[in-house]
């Protein structure tokens, strides 16, 4: 059955028919001036012909005062930071937060969707490694506002997305090690299907190129963002005939795993090998030595996602399809100038 038969005309449908982007339709709806007159008229005519109505007319009176925050898994410290940011923003708005994990299993996803239909929600924030089309289609069918937090599995399907400057973070971490004289820099990659992993790796390669260092694929080992993979990758790097003098792990948890591999190898950080992580989890400042890392503003990302989805719940359209918050290199004691 078509959207018109359901009585709902979406911005995406109007954009497709008018041959323009979703943000362009949003600007017309919100009375923005930065739209060409002929484009504005074409969009307005279609809005009138199709009987488009803003969400305000159907949702404002029945606000549930709840926001759903959905993860694949809840077993990582960065998930806690995101929850903290979402909960702070939601609490300030007088809205409760429902946290769920779908565990990448169909039954878990269907149960969550059933619960959502039963209790209603002002909006959903998805923090998932791969965007499942059925989930997005059913949320669209339910008319629930949706924000994707750091999408990593493909197109966001007309949903606002919030992420971080992962490429710039990877660049900054590698440039820092190069500035200390390191030329053999090992890299521990996150899951390759995850866009933020690839962006950090691309930043690493860009810094090597800018520093006149030839990229060596033998210096790159794959991980999954968790401790064990960091340990395994670092142990493999240290076993090379010419091991690296520095390791950039693309998550703090993998850096913590690398710490243990380095300890077991009888090496000292940073005197004999430097280590950089990515995330700036609270634990990073309490490791021994404290970890140099790239700060990803996880709590701020969560707070912005919550504020964005609540804006959508009141009927306001979001102009920017993707927002990225800045990363920042935090230099601590796990990196030092190369002396050999």
ZIUR-V97511 format. One record per residue. SS is DSSP state (~ for helix, > for strand, _ for the rest). PHI is phi in degrees with one decimal (999 if undefined). OMEGA is omega in degrees with one decimal (none if undefined). Layout:
ss=SS phi=PHI omega=OMEGA
ss=SS phi=PHI omega=OMEGA
This chain:
ss=_ phi=999 omega=-176.5
ss=_ phi=-76.4 omega=177.5
ss=~ phi=-62.8 omega=-179.3
ss=~ phi=-65.0 omega=180.0
ss=~ phi=-67.0 omega=176.5
ss=~ phi=-78.6 omega=-178.1
ss=_ phi=85.8 omega=-179.9
ss=_ phi=-123.3 omega=174.1
ss=_ phi=-111.1 omega=-176.4
ss=_ phi=-91.4 omega=175.4
ss=~ phi=-60.4 omega=178.8
ss=~ phi=-58.3 omega=-179.7
ss=~ phi=-63.2 omega=178.6
ss=~ phi=-63.1 omega=-179.4
ss=~ phi=-61.7 omega=-179.9
ss=~ phi=-62.5 omega=-177.4
ss=~ phi=-70.7 omega=-179.2
ss=~ phi=-83.8 omega=-178.8
ss=_ phi=73.5 omega=179.4
ss=_ phi=-129.2 omega=179.9
ss=_ phi=-83.3 omega=176.3
ss=~ phi=-59.7 omega=177.8
ss=~ phi=-57.8 omega=178.8
ss=~ phi=-64.6 omega=176.9
ss=~ phi=-61.0 omega=179.3
ss=~ phi=-60.6 omega=179.3
ss=~ phi=-65.6 omega=177.2
ss=~ phi=-63.3 omega=-179.0
ss=~ phi=-60.1 omega=-176.5
ss=_ phi=-90.4 omega=174.5
ss=_ phi=73.2 omega=179.7
ss=_ phi=-71.1 omega=-176.0
ss=_ phi=-89.8 omega=-173.2
ss=_ phi=-86.3 omega=176.3
ss=_ phi=-134.7 omega=179.9
ss=_ phi=-59.8 omega=-175.9
ss=~ phi=-54.4 omega=-178.1
ss=~ phi=-67.6 omega=177.3
ss=~ phi=-67.5 omega=179.7
ss=~ phi=-58.7 omega=-178.8
ss=~ phi=-64.0 omega=-179.6
ss=~ phi=-62.1 omega=-179.8
ss=~ phi=-68.9 omega=-179.7
ss=~ phi=-61.6 omega=177.9
ss=~ phi=-60.5 omega=179.2
ss=~ phi=-67.0 omega=177.7
ss=~ phi=-59.7 omega=179.8
ss=~ phi=-69.9 omega=-178.6
ss=~ phi=-62.3 omega=-176.0
ss=~ phi=-88.7 omega=177.4
ss=_ phi=67.7 omega=-179.7
ss=_ phi=-64.7 omega=175.8
ss=_ phi=-126.8 omega=177.7
ss=_ phi=-66.7 omega=-178.2
ss=_ phi=-60.0 omega=-176.5
ss=~ phi=-53.5 omega=-174.4
ss=~ phi=-69.7 omega=-175.7
ss=~ phi=-112.4 omega=-170.5
ss=~ phi=-113.2 omega=-170.2
ss=~ phi=-58.8 omega=-176.3
ss=~ phi=-71.5 omega=-175.3
ss=~ phi=-122.1 omega=180.0
ss=_ phi=-59.3 omega=-177.9
ss=_ phi=-86.3 omega=-177.4
ss=_ phi=62.2 omega=176.7
ss=> phi=-139.0 omega=172.9
ss=> phi=-122.1 omega=176.7
ss=> phi=-94.4 omega=176.5
ss=> phi=-117.9 omega=-169.1
ss=> phi=-121.6 omega=177.6
ss=> phi=-114.5 omega=164.9
ss=_ phi=-69.7 omega=-178.1
ss=_ phi=-136.3 omega=177.9
ss=_ phi=-119.2 omega=-172.5
ss=_ phi=-102.5 omega=178.8
ss=_ phi=-135.1 omega=179.7
ss=~ phi=-61.4 omega=-178.7
ss=~ phi=-67.3 omega=175.7
ss=~ phi=-63.0 omega=178.8
ss=~ phi=-62.1 omega=179.8
ss=~ phi=-65.3 omega=177.9
ss=~ phi=-63.4 omega=178.5
ss=~ phi=-57.9 omega=-179.5
ss=~ phi=-59.5 omega=-179.9
ss=~ phi=-66.2 omega=179.0
ss=~ phi=-63.0 omega=-176.4
ss=~ phi=-64.8 omega=179.4
ss=~ phi=-62.2 omega=-178.6
ss=~ phi=-69.4 omega=179.7
ss=~ phi=-65.7 omega=179.4
ss=~ phi=-61.5 omega=179.4
ss=~ phi=-62.7 omega=179.1
ss=_ phi=-92.6 omega=-179.3
ss=_ phi=73.4 omega=-176.2
ss=_ phi=-119.9 omega=177.0
ss=> phi=-84.9 omega=-180.0
ss=> phi=-121.8 omega=175.6
ss=> phi=-110.6 omega=-177.7
ss=> phi=-102.1 omega=-179.3
ss=> phi=-134.9 omega=173.2
ss=> phi=-127.5 omega=-177.7
ss=_ phi=-96.8 omega=171.1
ss=_ phi=54.9 omega=179.2
ss=_ phi=57.8 omega=180.0
ss=_ phi=-107.6 omega=-176.9
ss=~ phi=-58.3 omega=-177.7
ss=~ phi=-63.0 omega=179.5
ss=~ phi=-64.7 omega=179.6
ss=~ phi=-63.4 omega=-179.2
ss=~ phi=-64.6 omega=178.1
ss=~ phi=-64.4 omega=178.7
ss=~ phi=-62.3 omega=179.1
ss=~ phi=-63.2 omega=176.6
ss=~ phi=-61.2 omega=178.7
ss=~ phi=-63.2 omega=-179.5
ss=~ phi=-64.7 omega=178.4
ss=~ phi=-63.3 omega=-175.7
ss=~ phi=-71.8 omega=-171.9
ss=~ phi=-101.2 omega=-176.8
ss=_ phi=67.8 omega=-177.6
ss=_ phi=-159.8 omega=175.7
ss=_ phi=-73.3 omega=-178.8
ss=> phi=177.5 omega=-178.0
ss=> phi=-127.3 omega=171.8
ss=> phi=-112.7 omega=-179.7
ss=> phi=-99.0 omega=173.6
ss=> phi=-119.4 omega=-172.8
ss=_ phi=-133.5 omega=-178.3
ss=_ phi=-80.5 omega=175.9
ss=_ phi=-140.0 omega=-176.9
ss=_ phi=-82.1 omega=-179.2
ss=_ phi=-85.0 omega=-178.0
ss=~ phi=-55.5 omega=179.4
ss=~ phi=-58.7 omega=178.6
ss=~ phi=-62.6 omega=-177.0
ss=~ phi=-64.8 omega=179.4
ss=~ phi=-64.7 omega=-179.9
ss=~ phi=-70.4 omega=175.7
ss=~ phi=-64.2 omega=176.7
ss=~ phi=-62.3 omega=179.2
ss=~ phi=-62.4 omega=179.2
ss=~ phi=-76.8 omega=-179.1
ss=_ phi=72.9 omega=-178.0
ss=_ phi=-92.3 omega=175.9
ss=_ phi=-57.5 omega=-173.7
ss=> phi=-136.3 omega=172.3
ss=> phi=-128.7 omega=176.8
ss=> phi=-99.1 omega=178.9
ss=> phi=-99.2 omega=-179.1
ss=_ phi=50.6 omega=-178.2
ss=_ phi=-61.6 omega=-173.4
ss=_ phi=-143.8 omega=-176.7
ss=_ phi=-119.6 omega=179.5
ss=_ phi=146.9 omega=-177.8
ss=_ phi=-61.2 omega=-177.6
ss=_ phi=-89.2 omega=174.4
ss=_ phi=51.4 omega=173.5
ss=_ phi=66.7 omega=176.5
ss=_ phi=-118.5 omega=175.1
ss=> phi=-58.0 omega=-177.1
ss=> phi=-129.5 omega=179.6
ss=> phi=-126.5 omega=-179.2
ss=> phi=-142.4 omega=179.2
ss=> phi=-131.1 omega=-178.8
ss=_ phi=-80.7 omega=-175.0
ss=~ phi=-66.7 omega=178.5
ss=~ phi=-61.0 omega=179.9
ss=~ phi=-62.5 omega=177.8
ss=~ phi=-65.4 omega=177.2
ss=~ phi=-62.9 omega=177.4
ss=~ phi=-62.2 omega=-176.9
ss=~ phi=-63.1 omega=-179.1
ss=~ phi=-62.5 omega=-178.0
ss=~ phi=-71.6 omega=176.9
ss=~ phi=-60.4 omega=178.5
ss=~ phi=-61.4 omega=179.7
ss=~ phi=-67.0 omega=177.9
ss=~ phi=-64.0 omega=-179.4
ss=~ phi=-64.5 omega=177.7
ss=_ phi=-89.5 omega=175.9
ss=_ phi=97.3 omega=-178.8
ss=_ phi=-77.1 omega=176.8
ss=_ phi=-118.0 omega=176.9
ss=_ phi=-102.5 omega=-173.8
ss=> phi=-115.6 omega=176.6
ss=> phi=-76.4 omega=-179.8
ss=> phi=-128.5 omega=175.5
ss=> phi=-105.4 omega=-173.8
ss=> phi=-79.7 omega=169.6
ss=_ phi=-80.5 omega=179.8
ss=_ phi=-53.7 omega=-172.0
ss=_ phi=-70.2 omega=179.7
ss=_ phi=-80.7 omega=-176.6
ss=_ phi=-93.9 omega=-174.8
ss=~ phi=-60.9 omega=-179.4
ss=~ phi=-65.9 omega=175.7
ss=~ phi=-63.1 omega=-178.4
ss=~ phi=-65.7 omega=179.7
ss=~ phi=-66.0 omega=178.2
ss=~ phi=-64.4 omega=177.7
ss=~ phi=-64.5 omega=178.6
ss=~ phi=-62.7 omega=175.8
ss=~ phi=-64.3 omega=176.7
ss=~ phi=-59.9 omega=-179.0
ss=~ phi=-65.5 omega=179.8
ss=~ phi=-63.3 omega=179.4
ss=~ phi=-67.2 omega=176.9
ss=~ phi=-60.1 omega=-179.2
ss=~ phi=-61.6 omega=-179.8
ss=~ phi=-64.6 omega=-179.8
ss=_ phi=-88.3 omega=179.0
ss=_ phi=72.3 omega=-179.0
ss=_ phi=-106.2 omega=-179.7
ss=_ phi=-69.5 omega=178.4
ss=_ phi=-68.3 omega=179.4
ss=_ phi=-118.9 omega=-179.7
ss=~ phi=-60.6 omega=176.9
ss=~ phi=-70.2 omega=178.5
ss=~ phi=-93.2 omega=-177.0
ss=> phi=-117.1 omega=176.6
ss=> phi=-127.0 omega=-175.2
ss=> phi=-88.5 omega=174.5
ss=_ phi=-139.2 omega=-178.1
ss=_ phi=-131.7 omega=-178.4
ss=_ phi=83.2 omega=-175.3
ss=_ phi=-104.4 omega=-171.5
ss=~ phi=-55.0 omega=-172.4
ss=~ phi=-60.8 omega=-179.5
ss=~ phi=-67.4 omega=175.8
ss=~ phi=-66.4 omega=177.1
ss=~ phi=-62.6 omega=-177.8
ss=~ phi=-63.4 omega=-178.5
ss=~ phi=-66.1 omega=179.6
ss=~ phi=-64.2 omega=178.5
ss=~ phi=-62.8 omega=177.2
ss=~ phi=-66.0 omega=178.3
ss=~ phi=-62.7 omega=-178.6
ss=~ phi=-70.2 omega=179.9
ss=_ phi=-85.6 omega=179.3
ss=_ phi=-64.7 omega=177.1
ss=_ phi=-55.9 omega=174.7
ss=_ phi=-123.8 omega=-174.5
ss=_ phi=-70.1 omega=179.1
ss=_ phi=-69.7 omega=173.1
ss=_ phi=-94.3 omega=178.1
ss=> phi=-150.1 omega=177.7
ss=> phi=-128.4 omega=172.0
ss=> phi=-107.8 omega=177.1
ss=> phi=-96.6 omega=-172.6
ss=_ phi=-83.5 omega=164.8
ss=_ phi=-157.3 omega=178.1
ss=~ phi=-62.2 omega=-178.7
ss=~ phi=-61.9 omega=175.9
ss=~ phi=-68.3 omega=176.0
ss=~ phi=-64.6 omega=177.4
ss=~ phi=-63.1 omega=175.8
ss=~ phi=-64.1 omega=177.7
ss=~ phi=-63.1 omega=176.8
ss=~ phi=-53.3 omega=-176.5
ss=~ phi=-68.2 omega=177.3
ss=~ phi=-62.4 omega=179.3
ss=~ phi=-66.8 omega=178.1
ss=~ phi=-61.3 omega=-179.6
ss=~ phi=-65.3 omega=177.4
ss=_ phi=-80.4 omega=178.5
ss=_ phi=76.9 omega=179.6
ss=_ phi=-101.7 omega=-179.4
ss=_ phi=-110.2 omega=175.5
ss=_ phi=-104.7 omega=3.3
ss=_ phi=-101.7 omega=-173.5
ss=_ phi=-57.8 omega=-177.1
ss=_ phi=-112.6 omega=175.8
ss=_ phi=-157.1 omega=178.5
ss=> phi=-97.2 omega=-179.5
ss=> phi=-136.4 omega=173.7
ss=> phi=-126.1 omega=176.2
ss=> phi=-112.3 omega=178.9
ss=> phi=-151.0 omega=175.5
ss=> phi=137.7 omega=-170.6
ss=_ phi=59.6 omega=172.6
ss=_ phi=-65.4 omega=-179.3
ss=~ phi=-53.1 omega=-177.8
ss=~ phi=-68.2 omega=-172.1
ss=~ phi=-63.7 omega=-179.8
ss=~ phi=-82.1 omega=-178.1
ss=_ phi=-106.4 omega=175.3
ss=_ phi=-70.8 omega=178.8
ss=_ phi=-123.2 omega=-2.7
ss=_ phi=-77.7 omega=176.9
ss=_ phi=-54.4 omega=-169.2
ss=_ phi=-86.3 omega=166.4
ss=> phi=-71.5 omega=-173.4
ss=> phi=-154.9 omega=174.7
ss=> phi=-97.3 omega=-179.3
ss=> phi=-77.3 omega=172.1
ss=_ phi=-101.9 omega=-172.8
ss=_ phi=-75.4 omega=-172.3
ss=~ phi=-61.5 omega=-179.4
ss=~ phi=-64.1 omega=178.5
ss=~ phi=-65.3 omega=176.8
ss=~ phi=-62.7 omega=177.9
ss=~ phi=-63.0 omega=179.8
ss=~ phi=-64.1 omega=179.0
ss=~ phi=-65.4 omega=177.6
ss=~ phi=-61.6 omega=179.9
ss=~ phi=-65.6 omega=179.7
ss=~ phi=-63.3 omega=-179.4
ss=~ phi=-66.1 omega=-177.3
ss=~ phi=-68.4 omega=177.2
ss=~ phi=-72.0 omega=173.0
ss=~ phi=-61.6 omega=179.2
ss=~ phi=-63.4 omega=-178.7
ss=~ phi=-66.1 omega=178.0
ss=_ phi=-89.1 omega=176.9
ss=_ phi=99.6 omega=179.7
ss=_ phi=-77.9 omega=177.7
ss=_ phi=-88.4 omega=-178.3
ss=_ phi=-99.9 omega=-175.6
ss=_ phi=-75.7 omega=-173.0
ss=_ phi=-87.2 omega=179.5
ss=_ phi=-70.8 omega=179.1
ss=> phi=-147.6 omega=174.8
ss=> phi=-120.5 omega=177.9
ss=> phi=-122.6 omega=176.3
ss=> phi=-90.7 omega=-172.9
ss=_ phi=-73.2 omega=169.9
ss=_ phi=-89.0 omega=-177.0
ss=> phi=-149.2 omega=176.4
ss=> phi=-74.9 omega=178.0
ss=> phi=-113.1 omega=-176.2
ss=_ phi=-88.3 omega=176.0
ss=_ phi=-123.2 omega=-169.0
ss=_ phi=-104.3 omega=-178.6
ss=_ phi=-91.1 omega=178.0
ss=_ phi=-126.2 omega=-179.4
ss=_ phi=-152.6 omega=-180.0
ss=_ phi=-65.9 omega=178.1
ss=_ phi=-67.3 omega=-177.1
ss=_ phi=-115.6 omega=-180.0
ss=_ phi=-126.5 omega=none
